[in-house]
Every structure is written in structure tokens, then in C-alpha cells.
Amino acid sequence: MKTITIDPITRLEGHGKINIFLNEHGDVENAYLQIPELRGFEKFSEGRRAEDMPQITSRICGVCPVAHHFAATKALDAAFHVDPPVTAKKLRELLYCGYLIYDHILHFYFLGGPDFVVGPEAPAAKRNILGVIEKTGVDVAKDVIKHRAYGQRITAILGGKATHPVCGLPGGVSKGLSKDEVKEIKDMVASCNIFAKFTLNLFDDIVLKNKAYVDLIRSDPYTLKTYNMGLVDKHNKVNFYDGLIRVTDQEGSQLEKFEGKEYTNHIAERVEEWSYMKYPYLKSIGWQGLTDGKKSGIYRVGPLGRLNASDGMATPQAEKEYKRMFDTLGGKPVNSTLAFHWARLIELLYATERAKELIEDADITSVHIRNPVGTPGEGIGVVEAARGTLIHHYHLDKNGLIMKANMIVATTNNAGAITMSVRNAAKGVIKKGQVTDGLLNKIEMAFRAYDPCFGCATHTLPGGLPMTVKIYDHQKKLYRTFSQP
Amino acid sequence: MKTIVLGVGNPILQDDGVGLHVIDALRPRIDNPMVTIETASTGGMNLLDMIRGYEKVILIDAVKQHDSEPGEVKRFLLSDFHMVHSSNPHDVSLSEALQLAEQLGEKHLPSKIILIGITVNSTYEFGEHLSSKVASAVPTAVALVLEELKNT
């Protein structure tokens, strides 16, 4: 059979490249995931009509279009000095629940879950959705497909278009809900709730009842004691669409809580010359290099970051699961990177419960879905993307054109933590120049837990992503290369 | 044969969006009720949803090859691409999505998937315009798709 080698292009290209540097004893000194950064967003945005930003930014990433769409829409609300009607906010949040449902399902069953369901030691070729089907059976897989599609369908009904919504406008949304659509969404949400509970049970049976997995989750290479960050409501419960940004410390106490528009007072970005990446950190703590602990300003976002940074979930079933996770893993905060997978499923359950509340809300069919905009100015919008806190920041001129735009995406917020997790996983498998089995798997598990996404090209070919790990000796000479197709 | 011509790419990442430019050029030249023309800026599972129900799929997409200059146009079959595991950070490949659908016993899957690939260099910069080399490949890609449709 003819095999054609084609690299995934643009930003994804460097995604799978990991460089590991050894010291003179042959132990890991440093390691990082190489991620080229997309350039020129600011220049690209300049002079554009501000109301086009929700459509434009939703193209940045094939995975988080909904998150970018609403971070942009919320930034425009602020920039045009308009507060959307209550129904518009609820419609946006309901759409957001649909996005979380399909995104979290995709990650657990297709991407992160196979490491557990099929097993971390299984060959790479088996650790995918097909391997999951082999283990759980065709019926489960059919349910996975069905409920992922329900999440997509909910976003399509509310967003006006599948995958890339077009509904968000400054001051509201362009489309309300009909009675038929309400009925359809209600039925889908009820089914998704049952499936979310099923998935948590599956996680229990396969992961939590297996001591080896629990030991792996709690093991040192997968532990990181950073600060945690996420949006919370007024009761400090997790919220994806709105709220204040809360940061908690290594003991679980609140360090700070601030409005999204204050982000530049709290978050700074460090540029390291050896990497393309910017590493955000907490200004109040400061930059100490890529290290964890109380003195280092590095923080984590995403499912585990959010659960750690909050006091609970705002819905009853998810709240119960939240407590169970912290009880099982030794209290708050949980610093085990692999617990991201569990946290993600608790959020999936929350999204189905919250969607039920919203679709049953009497306001949801109101036709008052947009308020008139005021004069343009500066605006900042913050949402929780599936993979963490996402910030959009625009300056508009008096004609409503973009003068300046800035973004901090979720994976950038996690950049420091991801780099450290990769390094720690590498330390666990490389000792005195000897590389033990499972190097690639174990490193991949470390960064996959974060469900990283770097804004991307969307082409299909070849689809999968080759991962290459290069190990350099203390003289920076290439020592060994590992790769999997 | 019920056919979909699907241009794939990111419209704001310069040459990555070449598949969408090819579709723009194709639209006025195709008038066949059996042929659907669509664009997508998304990956495996969503693409699967879009091609379900068609017998033949013609995908147009940017590709990067070690031994190619930007602006070459090549015809592939999906089977030319060997399967890799799901190491893509956030989506599955179309091949994988199709394998999954087959395993689940889905009917209505396309019997023929052809890829028209336009080679590009990586771009890390936002922009809506194609580089000159890649732009000059668009007519060739259009001709290849029209040729492909003759057999439909």
C-alpha cells in the first residue's frame, strides 16, 4: 500500500513536537512542548467592523467556535455599553451548554478517555474511539455519537448554524426560540442528562475501581501544585458564561476575585526566548520560572482549574459528584493532572442540568432578545471555554471599527502548567539516560488531560497528528528520537 | 450519483483556506441538481455529519508535503492516507470518523471519497488572501473538480 506522508499544517504542525533536554547525569533537566504561535491577529482585526468579530473569531479555532463567539459578543456588549435582555443571556447560556455537552463528550470518549478505557499501556493504535468500542460495545458508541450530535443540534438551533454560530450581537441575540424548538431541546437535554450520569458510572467502573489507575492519577509525575482559576457566580459556584474570575491557592483558599475587565491588573505574560509560547502568570505572585508551589504565579484553568477555583456546582446532581470527587481524591484542591478527566465529566453533568433549567425557564421564549446599543468604546469579554478561561479585549473607534484587539486563549493560560506536566512525565520515564517503556504514551497523557487547543487550521489531511519526542544530551546534541505515526 | 463537493479550510489563515477559494470559483460553474456545494471549517466528526447521505464526496483542501512546492494540485483517494491513532489534540480525522461510522453499522456512507489537495507552506499569520503561488493553483483545482464531476 502506498503511504503518503503529509504534515498537518499551520499551528498544529509544531503541536506534537516535544523537546527534552538531559543534564550531564542523563536525567531530565527540561522539556517542552513546541507550539508555534499564530501571529498577526491584532493587525488582522484592525479597521474591521466590531460586530463582525464574533464571526471572525469563531474561525480562529475549529474546536471552540462557540467560546470565541460569545467572548467576542460579550466584549461587544461592554464596548457598546449595552446590557442584553435577560432572555438573550439565557439563550446564549443555553447554547453554551450545548457546546459543553458535545465538546466534553468528544474529549472523554475520543481523546482523553481511551487512555483509561483501553489502558495507558495499550498500543497507540488501540487508544482511540475504535478501541473504546471494542471494550464497551457498539451500543455505548452509538449513544456517544447520538448525544454528541444532540449537543451540536442544540447549538445549531440556537446559533442559527451548525458549528459556527451566527446569533451573537452586541446587546443580545438575533434569534429566539419557537415552541417546537423548545420541545426538541427539552427531549435532547433529558437524554443527555441520562447519558452524562451513565458516563460518570463508566468512569467509576473502569477507572476508580481500578487501583492501578487511581495510583497513576495520584502519582508524582502527574501532580502539580499551582494556583487555580475559573469564572464563578455570586455563590462562588462554577459558571461558564458569566461571573467573576476567581483564583484559589494551593490550600484551596481564595487569593483574588475580580471582574474580567480588570484582567490586565491581575494577569501578566512572560515570554521565554527558547519557546514560542507566552506564559501567563499572576501579577500578585510574580514569575519564578516554570515551577509550581505558592511562590510561583503559574495557574491552571480548564475543568480541574474551575472545580478547584470554585466552592461547588450550581446544580444538585453535579454538586453531589463534585463533593464525591474531592472526598475521593483527598480534599480540595486536587492537584492531580489526570483528574481533569473526572472534572470534565462532572461539568458535562452540570451542563445537562443547567440546560434543563434554562429550557424550562418561562423567560426562554420571550421575543425581547436585544437591547439598543450605545456609543462604542472599549470592551472586554470573558467566558469559560471547555478548556479554560478565554478573554477577548477590543478597543473601538467612534465609528465602531476595531482599533486594537487582544486575546488570551484557554490553552495559553495553561501553557506553564502544560510545559511542567510534560517535563514531570518525562522525568518519570527517563533516568540516567535510560528511557523506559511507554515514554510517548506517558507524555501524551500529561498534555492531553488539558485538552489543549491552539487555534488552528481546520483542514482534514491527514487528520491524525504525528508526535515526535526528541531527547538532547547535556551538550544539546540530539541523543534519541521517538515518534509515533 | 448524489455528490457533495466540499471545500475545507480556515478562511482567516491565508493559504489554509484555499479549499474555500476553490469553492467560490466553482459555484458559478456547477449547475447540477445532483451536486451539492458546501464549505466547512471544521474537522472529522462534523465532516462526517456533512457527507452522510451522499454517494460520492469530492473534498478540496490544503495539504503539506515534504517533497512539494506550494501551489501543486494533486488528486488522492482517502485510502492513500494511512490511518494514524487519534493523536490530534481535539478532533478525530475524517478517516477515523468514517471507520467509526462503519463499525457502528451505519448505512448511507459515501462509497467514493476523492481529495483534491493543493500544496501549501505553513502559515502562522492571520489573513484572508492566498499567496500568489497558491492562488495560481486555484484554476487547476477547479478544472480537476469539474473533470471529476463528469464521471458523476
Interface residues (C-beta under 8 A of the other chain):
Chain A: M1 K2 T3 I4 T5 I6 D7 P8 I9 T10 R11 L12 E13 H15 G16 P36 E37 L38 R39 G40 F41 K43 F44 I56 R59 I60 G62 V63 L106 H107 F110 L111 P114 A124 A125 K126 R127 N128 I129 L130 I133 V138 A141 K142 I145 R148 A149 Q152 A162 T163 H164 E444 F447 R448 D451 P452 C453 F454 C456 A457 T458 H459 T460 L461 P462 G463 G464 L465 P466 M467 Q484 P485
Chain B: V8 G9 N10 P11 I12 L13 D16 G19 A40 S41 T42 G43 G44 M45 N46 L47 D49 L59 D61 A62 V63 K64 Q65 H66 F76 S79 D80 F81 H82 M83 V84 H85 S86 S87 N88 P89 H90 D91 V92 S93 L94 S95 E96 Q99 L100 Q103 L104 G105 L115 G117 V120 S122 T123 Y124 E125 F126 G127
